[in-house]
């Protein structure tokens, strides 16, 4: 009983001593805490928003789809599909959708739109939001059209104006604000237009080669199991070139789409947290150096090694817990802005609610990360001798290399495990940790090398202030390493995102060449191609390409029927190859976006009756075929036997028509087909003029202006990079907090130097200039190395990931480097302002505020 009481008393004494000592050093400990607050806030905000996003998708999955489940096909459903629909009690509503050029007679403008013809009371969940509100119901009765609200504003359209689709003109009943299944990024390229189902036939747009989707909407019985339905019907429908989508599967698919983006943001936030922890390690190191005398006194009074160690461990853990709490609350508040940041990416509104899991994660991270990164400097208390009370020791007691190695291993293990929890793949977690180590290692190496070079090649001939500023970079308690690490990593993140965005835009950008097509004319029937080409020449437009397209599906792979492969649960062939309707062309040459991987094209070697073909490498990989393997295709009911004689890589990012499968000439010319013609308009005005003229003569032909697509792509990348930069800026803010903490923590050392310099005759202006130059060096070196690292990283991304040319921009060097340097300088001087005003007695008494 007495032993238990003694143990409780001992623990109570440790907490009291930790509290008393911590209260006397409150400002410095608060800065330790602040080092991780922003990182935890970033992680918690992303985690909390992801939780809310998943919950909202689950709750609104029916509203997003408008029905419980949908059977869809890109062809009119065959007898078996109709039998399945009838067995389910018949569709409760149906629709047909296809892209088409819309012509607005009011101003003569044209635009590619996504036409949706609806019949029945769809949507069954959610509603069509229109202006005026009554238009959602009246458009069917009045045989009018609901036109995307943004499109209405763009072309100054009003209720009562008309829209021409193909061969028919329809009055505009109202503006479509939102609808289930519409919206998102695709709506930026082809805005939705809803019309009654009965008007679709009048447009004349349902032709051979037209890209049409037939949808059948269902309301499920109250006790119907969606997963079981999907499991039973989806394979059967796949075999019939149809598909089943339930609201559950659609919700999961939508969730996965945003989940990957959330994982990336989590990593960016986690890096900010790691930077904060580096700040903790540095600050605790300096803090403990000042506390060694106190530790020696405690040991003289009878305190054991464990007790003196535990006192400061409790302090750091307490600050970590408080930092985790503050960071979690800040993160919860920060997530309120996420719906605004990603507005336009989500097809629904998000209700933000409190989630305990991210808050618990924040508290856990605060304690674990603080203790882990502070453990190495805390261990210095273990080796303090009581005699240090009487001695003046310049060298600090240090722990063994073995202990430091174990601590480092523990830190890396924790980072790896946490990265795995975020990414859910061991390989990704490994590469993340490796990348962090490389970046941190290079920045640390540069900082250490810089300090050694300055020390070794010290410019003794320089003036007093310049020499003293350089001395500060490698003096005792210097912050060169930690600040270059924090500043460099934050700059590296932001600059890499900037360079990556430029790579993607350059990859998508149009070449300033008359031979680079920027207008694509789609859905041209064989009897129209000569007339379309002739009219383009009349409009002084070049015909760059006239590309035939034949649609077909895979019937056999290596003598195995596609249906047999679908039914084989052990098959590793990717199902999309079996279910996809391929759009195939024929030619005897490769184009600029293609490179040979294996075999040769064109090829004359083939068996009689077997056609040689060229496959893209992704199709060959997913179909598990190689050179010499046989494929059978179904072309509108006619079976064609082929042999793979060539495999090529395709740059799908190039804005031109690329194909998975290429046939040689003189094989498919008589097959049912449609054509695509490409041309080049010198400017936007000429493009609009050509589109108006062509739509007037060929109403069933769709036209894509790649300039508009590029504008949409650039807008999307701008939004994505803005969100990522917002998160990456936490790294810069964390670096600033580390800077403040570092200067505040080493304040006594700086005051001591200032007093000594003033005693020797230095003026206030000289001391200010010394600090000015020191922070200029730190800010410039950290930001410049960060940009250089991002340049190298972006070059590797361009070569190995995007496979695109990399033309570096000077903007990060001209904007980011000076901006970060100015921020570091401003914060450093602001924190250093008290140094000049501190009286000499403050140093003698060691009354550091």
Buried (B, 14 or more C-beta within 10 A) or exposed (E): EEEEEEEEEEEEEBBEBBBEBBEEBEEBBBBBBBBBBBBBBBBBBBBBBBBBBBBBBEEBBBBBBBBBBBBBBBBEBEEEBBEBBEEBEEBBBBBBBBBBBBBBEBEBBBBBBBBBBBBBEBBBBBBBBBBEEEBBBBBBEEBBBBBBBBBBEEBEBEBEBBBBBBEBBBBBBBBBBBBBBBBEBEBBBBBBBBBBBEBBBBBEBBBEBBBBBBBBBBBBEEEBEBEEBBEEBBBBBBBBBBBBBBBBBBBBEBBEEBBEBBBBBBBBBBBBBBBBBBBBBBBBBBBBBBBBBBBBBBBBEEBEEEBBBBBBBBBBBBBBBBBBBBBBBBBBEBBEEBBEBBEEBBBBEBEBEEBEEBBEBBBBBBBBBBBBBBBBBBBBBBBBBBEBBEEEEEEBBEBEEEBBEBBEEBBEEBBBEBBBEBBEEEEBBBEBBEEBEEBBEBBBEBBBEBBEEBEEEEEEEEEEBBBBBBBBBBBEBBBBBBBBBBBBBBBBBBBBBBBBBBBBBBBBBBEEEEEBBBBBBBBBBBEBBEEBBEBBEEEEBEBBBBBBBBBBBBBBBEEEBBBEBBEEEEBEBBBEBBBBBBBBBBBEEBBEBBEEBBBEBBBEEBEEEBBBBBBBBBBBBBBBBEBEBBBBBBBEEEEBBBBBBBBBBBBEBBBBBBBBBBBBEEBBEEBBBBBBBBBBBEEEEBBBBBBBBBBEEBBBBBBBBBBBBBEBBBEBBEBBBEBBBBBBBBBBBBBBBBBBBBBBBBBBBBBBBBBEBBEEEBEEEBBBBBBBBBBBBBBBBBBBBBBBBBBEBBBEBBEEEBEBEBEBBEEBBEEBBEBBBBBBBEBBBEBBEBBBEBEBEBBEEEEBE
